[in-house]
Amino acid sequence: MRVVAAMSGGVDSAVAAARMLDAGHEVVGVHLALSRSAATLRESARGCCTLEDAGDARRVADRLGIPFYVWDLAARFERDVVEDFVAEYAAGRTPNPCLRCNEKIKFAGLLDKAVALGFDAVATGHYAQVVDGPGGRELHRAVDHAKDQSYVLGVLDADQLARSFFPLGDTTKDRIREEAAARGFAVARKPDSHDICFIPDGDTRGFLSRRLGEREGELVDAVSGEVVGTHAGSHGFTVGQRRGLGIDRSRLDGEPRFVVGVDAPRNRVLIGTGDLLGVDVVEGEHLRWCGPVPAGEVRVGAQVRAHGEELPATAVVGDGRVSVRLDTWVRGVAPGQSVVLYDGTRVVGSATISATSRAA
């Protein structure tokens, strides 16, 4: 099988490419250039896709003896991921750019281009497993639950799964690093990328302010309606946030305050005590199914954050939407985030959260 190995320059994608080669596939390494101004050194970029990362990926490819190319998807990444991220925050929602990148770039842009060039599949260093089930290929959690990335892959559909390999899903991260060292890869001890890759300094609020500007608005007590402070733009806040609210605490009762709502049209941020954050009903749109579409009411596990806990729930699918009723309350769930549904370790699908509430 002819396979494109997506090589980010990290240890995971390096071992994934090596394992695909060991399995007898014809492998070509591809590094995605996603930034229009990639930093030269990692000290100034805490994400991925820097020039240094491209060099690391090339050195691994050379050691494996496989062809290596850099594909420039920067314009598409800017449009489908970065601009979407900014627009979502401007609308008062909290997006997950990693899911959007997987959906629009790695398993649409990359996979579509690979297939158009005559390749059969794409392999990545994600920690997840693809299993042949009775109804076709299924996406499952990784063996290493601490590194499991099935949540951010919940946007893949059945056709994309049929052309995807995740060679690391049956191995722990520690063993992957040991394997990389044994193979002589210089990236064996390279730190993992973190934060949002296109915000290398980690200052999301500053990034959004540069894109959207600053506009003074009100911080409002969600219960009393009293104005308790001001802010420089509602796009700098997300539901569940506690730090950086800029509240005069001398006017409060000493109990912590959180963002409990963002009213983007009015540029208002609602704050309240932690008890106002709990919800047990999540409504979702933009449905993506990793296999058969659930019919009617089904019991599922629901996860609302990439590293969050899976919660037992009941999901009802209909009219292009899903309503998820959680068995217990969860705090800090914001519109724009994704809810990913599981059946055991199998990923059923995902949806973008459009609204949350408490069951009557």
C-alpha positions, 0 to 999 in steps of 0.5 A: 500500500502507498502511504503518506506519513504526516511528519510533524518533526516530533517523536510520535510521527517519526515512529509512526512513519518507521512502523508503516515502513516496517509493515511493508508499505511504500512510505513517503514522508510529508511535512505540512507547512502551515504557518506563513511566518514559521519561527526558526527556533523552538525557543520562540515557538511552543507549538509545532510547524516551525522551520526547525520541525521541518528539519527534524522531520527531514532528518528522520526521513533520511535515516529511514531512507524514504522520500520527503516533501514539504506541502504548503497548506498555509493559506488553507490553514489560515482560512479554515483553522485560524480565521474560523478560530477568530470568528468563533471567539468573535461570536462568543464561542470557544472553538477547539482548533485541533479538531478543526485542523484534523477535519479540514487540513490533515484529513481533508487537505492532506488526505485528499491531496494524497489520494489525488496523487495516487496514494492509498492512505495517510498515517499520523502519530496520533494516539488512537486505534483503528479496528476492523469491526462488523460494520467497517473500520472503527475508531477507538481510544488508545491503549495509553489513556493519558495520551489518547487523542481520539477526542480530536479525531472524532471529526473523521467520517467512515470514508476518512477512517478507511484511509487512515492509519494510527500506528501508535495506538497500541503503545504507551508514550514512554515505549514510543520514546524508547523505540525512537531512541533505539532507532537512532532518531535525534527527536527521541527526547524532543519535548511534545508540542503544546498550546495552540500552534498558531499562538506560539507565545500562548497569549490567546487574548492578545492574539485575538485582540490583535485580530479583532481590536479592543472594545470596552464592554461591561462585566455583569453579575449574572444574578443581580444584573449589576455592572461590576467591571469593564473589559476590553472585548468579550472575545477575551473570555470563555465560559468557566474562566476564573483568571484575568476577570479584572473584578474589584474583589472588594465589592464581592463576598469573597467567593470566587467568580467565573465567566458564566456566559458571553454575550458577544452581540452586546459585548457583555461578559456575565460572571457568577459563582461556581454553582452557576456553571453546572449543566447536564444538557448539551445541544450539538450541531455540525454532526460528524459520524465515525461510522453508522449514525445512531438511531433514536435514543442511545446510551453513550459516553460523552466527553466535552474536553480533549483531556476531560472525563468521559461521562455517562449520558443519553443522546438523541439524534434527529434533524441534523442535531444531537441532544446529550443528557448527561447523568451528572452535571459538568462545569465550564462547558462552552458553546463552540467546544465539541462533544465526542460520543463513545460506545465503550472505547469506540468513537461514535461521532462528534458535534459542535456544542451550540447550547447548554442548559440544566434539565428541568 
